[in-house]
Amino acid sequence: MAKEGGGEIRIVKKKGGGHGHHGGAWKVAYADFVTAMMAFFMVMWLIGMDAKTRAAIAAYFRDPVGFMEAVRKNEAIFTINDAVPPGGKNTPNMPRAAKDGKTALKKDYKIERQELEEFKQYMERALSNIPELSRLKEYVKIEFVKEGLRIELLEGKEPVFFKSGSAEVTPAARRLLSIIAQKMGKLDNRVVVEGHTDAQPYRYGGGYTNWELSTDRANAARRVLESAGLWKGQVAEVRGYADTRLRNPMDPFHYSNRRVSLLIPYMSEPDTKAPAP
């Protein structure tokens, strides 16, 4: 009952407060922290993987459909957990095939020819079945020559494997060279990397000529190959020829003269009774 002369008395109960720091904001911060830690451990895990496994993971994320299609056809370029150690048969503790002229391993010519033929077929399947490489097929020539098996990466009217006037490798070339190295690293043969230009003088001057450009491009290709699967010492030579060995001598300025060539020389003596390559 209200007192005389006064209004109604109301009792207001305040709800608990002063504990805003126990709300949900900390949960968001904690979730961000856990996500960052997970990303960190994923990066550390990838760094610890060998080059072959990293290449397989990268191939899957670039083209999951194409990668799985290759797996179903048993034509996957990258395999994980196989019996062959990274880099192929030649591990750091094993003697290198053809390490020098005195220790070169002898191999039957027919067996070696078959191995190189299988390598050639492997590359042809890769260029046909991997979507991101199929557009490069017309710029890659694989053929047997007197010395062995030669793979030529030919430039087009527009830059394909190297940026114009530069030794900077394009993403397409890096992908292709990585695929080549995965299989090439399992061969006992050593490799010769050659760089070529057309007859057009190097336009940027400054004392830098086609000799430097051809050599630098060959070395750039070598670095990609070695980082992607070649065994230590597999590259026997890196050569820069400038425009002295034109592919199309009738047209010295033709873009096809600009190329990088990978030569896999025979280790064995050719069988004189066998058909010519």
C-alpha positions as CSV (number, residue, x, y, z in Angstrom):
1,M,0.0,0.0,0.0
2,A,1.5,3.3,-1.0
3,K,2.2,5.9,1.6
4,E,0.1,9.0,1.7
5,G,1.4,11.9,-0.4
6,G,3.8,9.6,-2.4
7,G,3.6,7.7,-5.6
8,E,3.7,4.0,-6.1
9,I,6.9,2.3,-5.0
10,R,8.5,0.1,-7.7
11,I,11.3,-2.3,-7.0
12,V,13.5,-2.8,-10.1
13,K,15.8,-5.8,-10.2
14,K,18.8,-5.3,-12.4
15,K,20.0,-8.3,-14.4
16,G,23.6,-9.4,-13.9
17,G,26.1,-7.3,-15.9
18,G,29.8,-6.4,-15.9
19,H,30.8,-9.7,-17.4
20,G,30.9,-8.8,-21.1
21,H,34.4,-10.3,-21.5
22,H,32.8,-13.7,-21.0
23,G,30.7,-13.3,-24.1
24,G,31.4,-14.9,-27.6
25,A,34.1,-12.6,-28.9
26,W,36.9,-14.8,-27.5
27,K,35.6,-17.8,-29.5
28,V,36.1,-16.0,-32.8
29,A,39.7,-15.0,-31.8
30,Y,40.4,-18.6,-30.7
31,A,39.0,-20.0,-34.0
32,D,41.2,-17.7,-35.9
33,F,44.2,-18.8,-33.9
34,V,43.4,-22.5,-34.5
35,T,43.0,-21.9,-38.2
36,A,46.3,-20.1,-38.4
37,M,48.1,-22.9,-36.5
38,M,46.5,-25.5,-38.8
39,A,47.8,-23.5,-41.9
40,F,51.2,-23.3,-40.3
41,F,51.4,-27.0,-39.7
42,M,50.2,-27.7,-43.3
43,V,53.0,-25.5,-44.7
44,M,55.6,-27.3,-42.5
45,W,54.3,-30.7,-43.6
46,L,54.5,-29.7,-47.3
47,I,58.0,-28.4,-46.8
48,G,59.0,-31.7,-45.3
49,M,57.7,-33.6,-48.3
50,D,59.9,-34.6,-51.2
51,A,59.6,-32.8,-54.6
52,K,57.7,-35.6,-56.1
53,T,54.9,-35.6,-53.5
54,R,54.7,-31.8,-53.6
55,A,54.4,-31.9,-57.4
56,A,51.6,-34.5,-57.1
57,I,49.6,-32.3,-54.6
58,A,50.1,-29.3,-56.8
59,A,49.0,-31.2,-59.9
60,Y,45.8,-32.3,-58.2
61,F,44.8,-28.8,-57.1
62,R,45.6,-27.3,-60.5
63,D,43.3,-29.8,-62.3
64,P,41.5,-32.2,-60.0
65,V,39.4,-33.7,-62.7
66,G,42.3,-34.2,-65.2
67,F,44.5,-35.6,-62.4
68,M,42.0,-38.2,-61.3
69,E,41.2,-39.1,-64.9
70,A,44.8,-39.9,-65.4
71,V,44.9,-41.9,-62.2
72,R,41.9,-44.0,-63.4
73,K,43.6,-44.6,-66.7
74,N,46.8,-45.6,-64.9
75,E,48.5,-42.7,-66.7
76,A,49.1,-40.4,-63.7
77,I,52.4,-38.6,-64.2
78,F,53.0,-38.4,-60.5
79,T,52.8,-41.3,-58.1
80,I,53.1,-41.3,-54.3
81,N,54.5,-44.0,-52.0
82,D,56.0,-46.1,-54.8
83,A,59.0,-48.3,-54.3
84,V,61.4,-46.0,-56.3
85,P,63.1,-43.3,-54.1
86,P,62.8,-39.7,-55.2
87,G,65.2,-39.0,-58.0
88,G,65.0,-42.5,-59.4
89,K,67.3,-45.4,-59.1
90,N,70.3,-43.2,-58.4
91,T,70.1,-42.2,-54.8
92,P,72.9,-40.1,-53.1
93,N,74.5,-43.3,-51.7
94,M,74.6,-45.1,-55.0
95,P,77.2,-44.8,-57.8
96,R,76.1,-42.6,-60.6
97,A,75.6,-44.1,-64.0
98,A,78.0,-42.6,-66.5
99,K,79.4,-40.3,-63.8
100,D,82.5,-39.9,-66.0
101,G,84.1,-41.5,-68.9
102,K,85.9,-44.1,-66.8
103,T,83.0,-45.3,-64.7
104,A,80.2,-45.2,-67.3
105,L,78.0,-48.3,-66.9
106,K,77.7,-50.6,-69.9
107,K,74.2,-51.5,-71.0
108,D,72.8,-53.5,-73.8
109,Y,71.9,-51.2,-76.7
110,K,68.5,-52.8,-77.3
111,I,67.6,-52.5,-73.6
112,E,68.6,-48.9,-73.5
113,R,66.7,-48.1,-76.7
114,Q,63.6,-49.7,-75.2
115,E,63.9,-47.6,-72.1
116,L,64.2,-44.4,-74.1
117,E,61.3,-45.5,-76.3
118,E,59.2,-45.9,-73.1
119,F,60.3,-42.4,-72.0
120,K,59.2,-41.0,-75.4
121,Q,55.8,-42.7,-75.1
122,Y,55.4,-41.4,-71.6
123,M,56.0,-37.8,-72.8
124,E,53.6,-38.2,-75.7
125,R,50.9,-39.5,-73.3
126,A,51.5,-36.6,-70.9
127,L,51.2,-34.0,-73.7
128,S,47.9,-35.7,-74.9
129,N,46.2,-36.5,-71.6
130,I,47.1,-33.5,-69.3
131,P,44.8,-30.6,-70.3
132,E,47.2,-27.9,-69.3
133,L,49.9,-29.4,-71.4
134,S,47.9,-30.3,-74.5
135,R,48.2,-26.8,-75.9
136,L,52.0,-27.2,-75.8
137,K,52.0,-30.4,-77.9
138,E,52.7,-28.6,-81.2
139,Y,55.8,-26.9,-79.6
140,V,57.4,-30.0,-78.3
141,K,59.4,-32.3,-80.7
142,I,60.6,-35.7,-79.4
143,E,62.7,-37.7,-81.8
144,F,65.6,-40.2,-81.9
145,V,68.8,-38.8,-83.3
146,K,72.2,-40.4,-83.8
147,E,73.4,-39.5,-80.3
148,G,70.2,-40.6,-78.4
149,L,66.8,-39.1,-77.7
150,R,66.3,-35.4,-78.2
151,I,63.4,-33.3,-76.8
152,E,63.1,-29.8,-78.2
153,L,61.0,-27.0,-76.7
154,L,60.3,-24.7,-79.6
155,E,59.1,-21.1,-79.2
156,G,56.1,-19.9,-81.2
157,K,55.2,-16.5,-82.6
158,E,54.3,-15.5,-79.1
159,P,56.5,-16.6,-76.1
160,V,55.7,-20.1,-75.0
161,F,58.6,-21.4,-72.7
162,F,60.5,-18.1,-72.0
163,K,59.4,-14.5,-71.8
164,S,60.5,-12.5,-74.8
165,G,64.2,-11.6,-74.7
166,S,64.5,-13.1,-71.3
167,A,65.7,-16.3,-69.6
168,E,62.6,-16.2,-67.3
169,V,60.8,-19.6,-67.5
170,T,57.0,-19.4,-68.1
171,P,54.6,-21.3,-65.8
172,A,53.8,-23.6,-68.7
173,A,57.5,-24.4,-69.3
174,R,58.1,-25.0,-65.5
175,R,55.2,-27.5,-65.5
176,L,56.4,-29.3,-68.5
177,L,60.0,-29.5,-67.4
178,S,58.9,-30.8,-64.0
179,I,57.0,-33.6,-65.7
180,I,60.0,-34.4,-67.8
181,A,62.3,-34.5,-64.8
182,Q,60.0,-36.9,-62.9
183,K,60.6,-39.6,-65.5
184,M,64.0,-38.6,-66.7
185,G,65.4,-38.9,-63.1
186,K,64.7,-42.6,-63.2
187,L,67.0,-43.1,-66.2
188,D,70.7,-44.0,-65.8
189,N,71.5,-41.7,-68.7
190,R,73.0,-38.3,-68.2
191,V,71.5,-35.2,-69.9
192,V,72.8,-32.4,-72.0
193,V,70.8,-29.1,-72.0
194,E,71.2,-26.8,-75.0
195,G,70.0,-23.3,-75.7
196,H,69.5,-21.8,-79.2
197,T,68.3,-18.5,-80.5
198,D,67.4,-17.1,-84.0
199,A,69.7,-14.8,-85.9
200,Q,68.0,-11.6,-84.8
201,P,70.5,-9.6,-82.7
202,Y,69.6,-9.2,-79.0
203,R,67.7,-6.0,-79.0
204,Y,68.3,-4.8,-75.5
205,G,72.1,-4.4,-76.0
206,G,74.3,-3.5,-73.1
207,G,76.9,-6.1,-74.0
208,Y,74.4,-8.9,-73.6
209,T,74.1,-11.1,-76.8
210,N,72.4,-14.2,-78.1
211,W,75.3,-16.2,-76.7
212,E,74.4,-15.1,-73.1
213,L,70.7,-15.5,-73.8
214,S,71.0,-19.0,-75.1
215,T,73.2,-20.1,-72.3
216,D,71.1,-18.5,-69.6
217,R,67.9,-20.2,-71.0
218,A,69.6,-23.5,-71.0
219,N,70.7,-23.0,-67.4
220,A,67.2,-21.9,-66.3
221,A,65.8,-25.1,-67.7
222,R,68.6,-27.1,-65.9
223,R,67.6,-25.5,-62.6
224,V,64.0,-26.5,-63.0
225,L,64.9,-30.1,-64.0
226,E,67.3,-30.5,-61.1
227,S,64.8,-29.2,-58.6
228,A,62.0,-31.4,-59.9
229,G,63.6,-34.9,-60.0
230,L,67.0,-35.3,-61.7
231,W,69.6,-37.0,-59.6
232,K,72.7,-35.1,-58.6
233,G,75.1,-34.9,-61.5
234,Q,72.7,-36.2,-64.1
235,V,73.2,-33.0,-66.1
236,A,76.4,-33.6,-67.9
237,E,76.7,-30.3,-69.9
238,V,74.9,-27.0,-70.4
239,R,75.5,-25.5,-73.8
240,G,74.6,-22.2,-75.4
241,Y,74.8,-22.1,-79.2
242,A,73.2,-18.7,-80.0
243,D,72.2,-18.8,-83.7
244,T,75.0,-21.1,-84.8
245,R,72.8,-24.3,-85.0
246,L,69.6,-23.1,-86.6
247,R,66.7,-25.5,-86.8
248,N,65.4,-23.7,-89.8
249,P,68.6,-22.5,-91.7
250,M,66.5,-21.4,-94.7
251,D,64.8,-18.8,-92.4
252,P,67.4,-17.7,-89.8
253,F,64.9,-15.3,-88.2
254,H,62.1,-17.9,-87.8
255,Y,60.8,-18.2,-84.3
256,S,61.3,-22.0,-84.3
257,N,65.0,-21.4,-84.2
258,R,64.5,-20.2,-80.6
259,R,64.5,-23.3,-78.5
260,V,65.9,-25.3,-75.6
261,S,66.9,-28.9,-76.4
262,L,67.3,-31.8,-74.0
263,L,69.5,-34.5,-75.3
264,I,69.6,-37.9,-73.6
265,P,72.7,-39.6,-75.0
266,Y,73.1,-43.3,-75.4
267,M,75.4,-44.9,-72.8
268,S,75.9,-48.0,-75.0
269,E,77.4,-48.6,-78.4
270,P,74.7,-48.9,-81.1
271,D,74.2,-52.3,-82.6
272,T,75.4,-52.0,-86.1
273,K,73.1,-54.9,-87.1
274,A,70.0,-53.1,-85.6
275,P,67.9,-50.8,-87.8
276,A,68.9,-47.2,-87.7
277,P,66.9,-45.0,-85.3
